Amino acid sequence: MPVDTGKQPWESRLREAGAHAEEDLRRVITYINDEVIPDVRRNGSVALRAAAAELARLAERIDGRGGAAIPPVRPPSTGEPRR
C-alpha cells in the first residue's frame, strides 16, 4: 500500500502554524508602530481635551448644575488648546 507523502505529521503542521502566527504578529506590531502610534501621538492631546470637557460636563450634571440637557462638545479641529 503506498504511503501518502502529501500529509505532514501534526508536529510539523503545528510548527508551520506557529511560524505563520509569528510572522502575522510581526506585521501587526510593525503596523501599530508605523501607523497607529504616530497618529495617537499627533491627536492624543485633542482627545484628552475632549475627554476632559466631557468629564467636566458630566460632573456639572451630577452636581445638579447642568440644568437642561447639554449638547456634546466637539473636539477642536486643530491640536491647539482652546481658550
C-alpha positions as CSV (number, residue, x, y, z in Angstrom):
1,M,0.0,0.0,0.0
2,P,1.5,3.4,-1.0
3,V,2.2,6.0,1.7
4,D,0.5,9.4,1.2
5,T,3.5,11.8,1.1
6,G,1.3,14.8,0.9
7,K,0.4,14.6,4.6
8,Q,2.6,16.0,7.3
9,P,2.8,14.9,10.9
10,W,0.8,17.1,13.3
11,E,4.0,18.4,14.9
12,S,5.3,19.7,11.6
13,R,1.9,21.4,10.9
14,L,1.9,22.9,14.3
15,R,5.4,24.3,13.8
16,E,4.3,25.8,10.5
17,A,1.2,27.3,12.0
18,G,3.4,28.8,14.8
19,A,5.8,30.3,12.2
20,H,2.8,31.9,10.3
21,A,1.4,33.3,13.6
22,E,4.8,34.8,14.5
23,E,5.0,36.4,11.0
24,D,1.5,37.8,11.3
25,L,2.3,39.1,14.8
26,R,5.4,40.9,13.5
27,R,3.3,42.5,10.7
28,V,0.7,43.7,13.3
29,I,3.4,45.1,15.5
30,T,5.0,46.9,12.6
31,Y,1.7,48.4,11.5
32,I,0.9,49.6,15.1
33,N,4.4,51.1,15.4
34,D,4.4,52.8,12.0
35,E,0.7,53.8,11.6
36,V,-1.2,53.8,14.9
37,I,1.3,55.2,17.4
38,P,2.3,58.3,15.4
39,D,-1.4,59.1,14.8
40,V,-2.1,58.7,18.5
41,R,0.8,61.0,19.4
42,R,-0.4,63.6,17.0
43,N,-4.0,63.5,18.1
44,G,-3.6,62.5,21.7
45,S,-3.8,66.0,23.2
46,V,-7.0,66.7,21.3
47,A,-8.6,63.6,22.5
48,L,-7.6,64.3,26.1
49,R,-9.0,67.8,25.9
50,A,-12.3,66.5,24.6
51,A,-12.4,63.8,27.3
52,A,-11.7,66.5,30.0
53,A,-14.5,68.7,28.7
54,E,-17.0,65.8,28.7
55,L,-15.9,64.8,32.2
56,A,-16.4,68.4,33.4
57,R,-19.9,68.5,31.8
58,L,-20.7,65.1,33.5
59,A,-19.6,66.5,36.9
60,E,-21.8,69.5,36.4
61,R,-24.8,67.3,35.6
62,I,-24.1,65.1,38.6
63,D,-23.9,68.1,40.9
64,G,-27.2,69.4,39.5
65,R,-25.8,72.5,38.0
66,G,-26.2,71.3,34.4
67,G,-29.8,72.4,34.0
68,A,-31.3,71.1,30.7
69,A,-29.6,68.6,28.5
70,I,-26.2,69.7,27.5
71,P,-25.2,69.2,23.8
72,P,-22.0,67.3,23.3
73,V,-18.7,69.2,23.0
74,R,-17.0,68.9,19.6
75,P,-13.2,68.5,19.9
76,P,-11.2,71.3,18.3
77,S,-10.2,70.8,14.7
78,T,-6.5,71.6,15.4
79,G,-4.2,70.4,18.0
80,E,-4.1,73.9,19.6
81,P,-5.7,74.2,23.1
82,R,-9.0,76.0,23.3
83,R,-9.1,79.2,25.4
